[in-house]
Amino acid sequence: MQRFAILCDGTCDLQEGFQKQYDIRVIPGHIVLPDKSDIPGPLTWDRFPRDAFYADLKKNPNGYSTAPANVEEFRIAMEEIVKDGTPLLVMTISGGISGTYGFACTAANLVKETYPDADIRCVDSLRFGPGFGLMAVYASMLREEGKTMEEVADWIEANKNRFHQAGWLDDLSFVAKKGRLTNAKAFFGTLAGIKPIGEFDYNGLTTVIGKAKGAKAAYAALLNYIENTIENPSEQIIFIAQTSRFPQAEKYKELIEERFHPKAIFINDVFPSCGINIGPGLMAAYYIGKPISKDLGEERAIIEKALASEK
């Protein structure tokens, strides 16, 4: 059985070390800077330092924009992989957020015009950022277990709505403006002293399911939420994402390790391709748990009960 390749778009936020460790290829999107120059969306901080990037983004949120890799860029990347007969699993950011999945599918059809026997499967992750990246890591681990591309793709389709987000975002302006937040009007802007707690919905957007008063209450509620939604924590890899909230992410990591003893837990940066649409102030954990309910009713009930116990 020939080993298949995994190709993700750059919104997976997998740093170079993870790309190498899990043999995941990444096709970057595009970033338009305030000077209107268009550059590839890097998954490193070589182009500009992380702290300087987020500081400037906070001052000039409308000066930056993003775009996915286009059809031709996907076609070239795919063709390079499949021309020798290698099967290819392509994973993209949620179609509820971006047109990337459609571009990938169109590119796959074009590649098959030249290589009719090319084995390409495109999957919409219904996630973005580290939630998407974590899904790609699990796809890689299943590949190492000897699963075929179709088996892995089918597993992702069956389990994508078990990938959770449990964290807060200090300023919802960025995600609201960029279309990453549901019911944006109700939560627009910065709420002084309030930590809006977010979870993924069925379209992969972040939805506010509760609001904690202060970091202490937020940490406690989030740990309670994880406890009631996670499955087999000792067997899991957990990602923690942060945008200019590294001390808070470190504390969150320690609390999760102490309470759940996961197999591994890593603090991840959110690179510019996602960071531009999230902004500074994100601190969240990503893990596999119970299927997320379609209306998030079960998840709201869990977080509301957790928040009430902290009063």
N, C-alpha and C positions, 0 to 999 in steps of 0.2 A: 504493500500500500504506500503510495507516494505521499510524503508529508505536504500538507497544504500551507499556504501563506496567509497571514492576517494583515490586512491593510485598513488603517483607521484614518479618518480625517483629523486635522490638527486640534479640534476642540476636545479631544480625549485627555489633554493635559498630562500625558505620560512623559515624564522627564527622560532624558537620554539613557540613564541607568536602567530604568524599567523597560524601555524599548529594547535594549540589548539583552537584558536578563530574560525577558519573555518572548524575544524574537518577534516583535510587533513592528511593522513598517508604518510610517506616518506620512501622509501627504498634507502639506501645510495649506492653509487658506491664505487670505490676503488681509493686510492691515493698512488702512489709509491714515497717515499721520496728519497732524494739524497743518503741516506745510503742503499737504495734498500729495505727497509722495506715497507710492504703493509698494509695500515690501511683503515678502512671505511672512506668514504668522509663525514666528520662531517659538520653539519649545525650550529655549535657553534664555539667559539674561545677558548674552554677549552684546546685543545691539544697544540696550539701555539697562541700567541697573534697576532692579525690582522696586526698591523704595522710591527712587526718582520717578519711575514710570507711574506708580500709583499716586504719588503726590501731584504730578502734573495732570493726571487724569481727573483727580478730584477738582482741580482748579479749572480744567477745560474739558468737561465731560462730552461736549458736543464736537470737540475737535478731532475725535478719533472715531473711526468706523471699521467694520469688518465685512468680509465677503468670503464665501467658501471657494474652494478650488473649483474651477469651471469644468465643463464637460471634457474639453480637450486635455486639460491637465490630468483629469482622472483617466482618460483613455490612454494617455502615454504611460502613466504609472502602472495601470493594469496590464497593458500589452507587454511591458518589460518583464512582468512576473510570469504571465501565462504562456509566453511564446515557446518555452521549453516544455510545456505540458503540466506545469505546476498548478494544482487547483488553488483557487483564491477565494477567501472569505473577506468581504468588504463590510466594514461597520461604520455607520455614520451617526452624527448628531440627530436628535429627534426631528422628525419631519414636521412636528407641531411648532418648531422654532425656526427651521431653516429649510431651504430647498435642496440641501446637499444630497439627501437620499435620492431625489429625482435625478440629479445630475449624475450620480453614481450609476443608477440603473440605465440611463441613456448611454453612458459611456460603455457599460458592459455590453449592451446590444451592438454598439459600433465595433467593439473589439471582436465580437463573434462573427461579424461580417468578414473580417480578415482571418480569424482563427475559429472556424465553425465548431471545433471540438473543445474550445476553451470551457473550462468548468469554473464558473464564477457565480457566487451567491452573495447578494447584497442584503444586508439586514439593517433596519432602522432600530437603533438602540433605545429610542424613546427616552434618552438621557442626554446630558451634556456635562462637560468638565470631568472632574474626578469620578462621578458616578458612571459615566461612559467609560472612562479609563479602567475603572475597577472591573467592569463587565468584560472588557478586552483581556484583562489579566486572567479572569476565570476561563475565557475561551482558550487562551494559551495553555492553561493548566490542563484543561480537558483534552487538548491536542496531545499533550505529553503523556496522558493516560492511554493514548492510542485511539481516541475517538476520531471518526471520519469528519470531514468538513460538514457533511449533511447532518450528522449527529450533533455536532457542536452548534450549528446554525439553528437546528430544531430546538436544542436546549435553550438557547438564548431567546427564541420566540416564545417558548413556554414559560420562561422565568424572568423576563425583563422587568415585569412589574413587581418583582420581589427585591429589586435594588432600591434601597431607601436612602433618603437624606434626612439627617437630624442635626439641625444647627440653627444659627441665627444670622441675620444680616442687619447691621446697625443702620444702614441707610438704604431704603428701598427705591430711591429715585432712579438709580441706574437700571435695575431690573424692570421697573415699571415702564420707563421710557423705551427700553429696548425690547419690550415684548416678552420678557422672561418670567413675568409674574401674572398670575390670574387675579381677577378682581382688583386690578391695580388702583382704581380710583379710591377704594376704601382705605388703602394703606400708603398712599403716596407721600413721599418725603421722609424726613427723619423725625422720629418720635422720641423726645428727650427722656432718657432713663428707661426706655422700653426696648426689650429684645424681641422682635418679631421672629417666631419660630416657624421654619418652613419645611415642607415635605414635597416630594415629587407628586404630581397628579398623573392621570392616565395618558396625558399628552406630553409628559416630560417637562412641563413647566413647574416652577416653584409656586406653591400655594401656602399662604400663611394659615396655619392651623391653630395658633395660639400666640399670646403676647405675655411675656414675663416681665416683671418689674425688677430690673437689675440682673447682673451677671450671676450672682449667687443663686437666685431662684431659677434662672435659665439653665444653669448647669444641672441642678437637681432635677428639674422637669425633663431635661433631655436624657439624663441617665435612666430615669423612670420609663421614658418613652422607648428607649432602646431595649430595656429589659422586657417590655411587653410586646415588642415587635421582632426582635432578632431571633434567629434560629441557630442552634449549635455554635455559639460564639467561640468556643475553644478551637474550632476547626476553621475559623475565618481569618481572611486578610481584611483589614479595615483601613480605609483611607480617611485622612482628615485634611480638608482643604482650608486654606486661609488666604485672605487678601489684606495684607498689612495688619494682621491680627496674630502674629506668631506667638507672643506670650500666652494669649488665650488658648491657642491651639495646643501649645505645650501642656497647659493645665488640663485641658480636655483629654488629651492623650493619656496623661497620668491617671485621671479619674477612670477612664475606660479600661485601661490596663488593670487597675486595682480591682475593679468590679467584675469584669468579664473575662479576663485572661485570654485574649484572642491569640491565635496562632502567630499573627504579626500585625503591627499597626504602624502606619507611616504618615508623616505630615507632608502634604504635597502643596506645591505652589499652584496658583491658577495663573497661567501664562496669558499674554495679551489677547489672543484670539477669543478667549472667554472672559478675561478680566475686563475688557472694554465694555462688555455688556452686563457685568456684575458690579464693578466698582469696588472701592475699598470697604472693608467691614464685614466680609464673609468669614464665618468660622463654623464648619459643619463636618459631620462624620458620614461616611458612606459604607453601607454594609448590606448583606443579604438577610432578608427576614420573611415574615408572613406576606402573602400577596396584599398589595395595597388596594383598599376598597375603591370602587369606581367613583363614589362621591366623597371620599375621604371622611365619611361619617365615623367610621371606627377609629380612625387616627385622631380626629378631633376630640372624640370622647376620651381617649387615652390621655392626650395632652391636657385637656381641661381638668380631668381628675388629678393629674400630677400637679398642675398649677394650683389647684384648690388646696391640696395638702400642704403647700408651702406658705399659705397665708396664716 
